[in-house]
Amino acid sequence: ICVLTLPFLLVARKWAAGGKKFWTFALTLTLLGIIFSGVRGIWISALAPIAVFALLKVFKKITTESLKKVALPLIIFVALFAVSPLMQKGFNLLSFSGQQSGSLLYRAGTSFDFNETSNTKRLEIWKLSIKEVPRHFLLGLGTGNFSLVFGSPAPGESFTDFLEGDDPVLKIPKKYLSAHNLYLNTLVENGLLGFLALLCFLYVLIKRVW
């Protein structure tokens, strides 16, 4: 959803009279995309900048005026989340498939429920992933081979059939399984070298943006 808004924003920017209004509009569209992605990890990550800026304020490393500016995305995010049930009802009415999406607020509430099915399966995947890391510590299993965390093809079994088969514990086809964590997934598939390369990329990216 976020990517689909980019072409419109790049074109609309040429006719944007006020830069501040335009980027506020762009920010709102992007945050809407994040909310309706349904990815709880991204929602939880909103807590990180709140904690960081709170600490900066406590230790007087940031002015009140600067804090107001950086708080804008968080305020918009919370406001959009609050009205998301109303938007969902509208989307459900316009649905051509007849399928009704679940409540985003309910999904957000299950983020720390360790008895929720999705969370228990994710924790099991993390345990298996962490056990696998020392076995292929330097180079990993290879890009796209995360499914090998859950075993290997039986004698005479093709790799395709292996991927199509359900994991006996998680009851999900192995081809759909991932770490649900970029850093852990990279460490498993690409080892220490790939993980360090990812950190270097993120460092350069953050440094340039900053």
N, C-alpha and C positions, 0 to 999 in steps of 0.2 A: 504494500500500500504506500509506504514511504517513497519507494523508487518511482512508482507511477505518478507521483505528484511533481517530480523533478522537472520533466519537460515543460509542464505548464508553468512552473515557477521561473524557469530560465527565460521563457518567452515573455511572461507577464512582467518580469523585472524591467524590461526596456520601457514599459509604459507606466511603471510605478512612480507616482509623483513624490510621495514621501517615503524615504528609505526605511524609517522606523516602522511605519504602518505596514509596509510590505513584508518586512521580516517577521513582524508579529503574526501576520496572517500565515506566512510560510511555516513559522514555528507551530502554530495551532494545527495546521494540516498534518505536520509531521507527528505531533503528539497524538493526534487522533489515530494515525496509523499505528503507533506504538500501542495505544490502548486496545484497539480492535484486533491487534495481532494475537491477543490472548496469551502471550508469553509472560508467565508470572515472574521469571527471572529478571526481565527488563523492568517490570513494575517495581520489584523489590530494590533494584539498583537505584531507583529514585531516592532511596533513603541515604545513599552514600554521599551525594553532594549536600544534602541537608545537614548531615553530621559534620562534614568538612567545613562548610561555611559557618556553622554554629561554633566550632572550635576556633576558627579564624577570628570570629567576632569576640569570643571570650578572651582570647589572647591579644586582642586589638591589632590584628594583622590586616584587617580590612575595614574600610569606612562604612558607615551606615548607608551612604549614598550608593556605594558599590554593591552593598548587600541587597539593596532594593532592586538593582538591575539584574543581578544573578538570580534573584528570587522569582522573577517574572515567569520563567518556564515552569517552575515548580507550582506556582499558583495556578497557571493555566492548566497544568496536568491534573491537579487535584480537582479543579472546577469541572473539567471535562469528564473525569471519572465519576464525579457526583451525579452528572446528568446522563451518564451512559445508559442507564436503564430505559430512559425515555427514547433515546436514539435507537436502542435495540428494538423497542416495540415498533418503531417506524420501519426499521429494516425487515423485521419479521412480517409486517403487513405487505411489504413490497416483494417478499420472497416468491420467486416463481416455482421453486422446488417444493414449497409447502413445509420445509423443515424449519423448526424454530430453534434459534441458538440459545444456549444457556445463559444464565446471569453472569455478567463479568464481575459484579461485586461478590457473588458467591464464590466464583473461581478465585478471586483475590483472597478471600477469607480462608481458603484451603491451603494457602501457600506454606503454612507452618504446621499443617495437620499431618503428622507422620503415619497416621492410620489410613489416609486417603490412598486409593489404589495407585494412582499415578506417582505419588511421592514414594510409596514403598518400593515400586518397581525401579524408580530412579535411584534410590539409595542402594538397591541390590546391584544395579549396573555400575555405580561408583565403586562399590566394594570389589567387584570383579576386575574393574579397570585398574584400580590401584595395585591389585595383586599381579596384574599382567605387566606393569611398567618395568619392574626389575629384570624380567626375563628378556626384554629387548630394549634395554635401557638407552643405548646409544643411538640406534637408528629407528627403533620402533617396528611395528608390524608392516608398515608401508601404507601409503595414502589409499584410502578406500577399503582397507582391510580390517576395520574395527570389529566386524562380525566374528573374527577369529578369537576375540576375547572369550567367546561363548563355546569354544571348541574348534574342531577341525573336521573336514570331510572324512567320512568312514571309508575304508578300503573299497574302491570301485564306485564310490559316489562322486558325482561331478560337483564342482564348486557352485554351479548354478542351483543344483538340487539342494545343496547344503544351505544356501542363502534362503531358499524358499521354505525350508523347514522351520517349524516353530521351536523356539528355545523351550526346553521342558519345564523350566522354572517360571519364566516370564510369560509364556504362552503367546508369544508374538513372533512372527517370521523374522529371522535374523537379519534380513536385508533392511529392515526398518529400524534396527537398533543403533543408537549412538550414545555417546556419553552425556548428551544434553549439557555439555560444558566445553566451551571452546578450548580452554587451556588443557584440560584433562584429555580431551579427544586428540589434540595435537601431540601431547606427550605420549599417548598410546600409539598413534599411527606413525609419528615422525621422530620419536625418541627425544633425547636431550638436545641434539643438534637442531632439530626442527623447532623445539620449544624455545630455545635461545634465539633462533632466527625470528620467531613470532614476537618475542619480547623486544628485540632490537627494532623491528618494524613499528611496534606500538610506541616505543620510546621516541623514535624519529618523528612519527606522526604527531604525537602530543607536543613535542618540542616545537615543531613548525607551527602548529595551530596556536600554541600559547604565545 
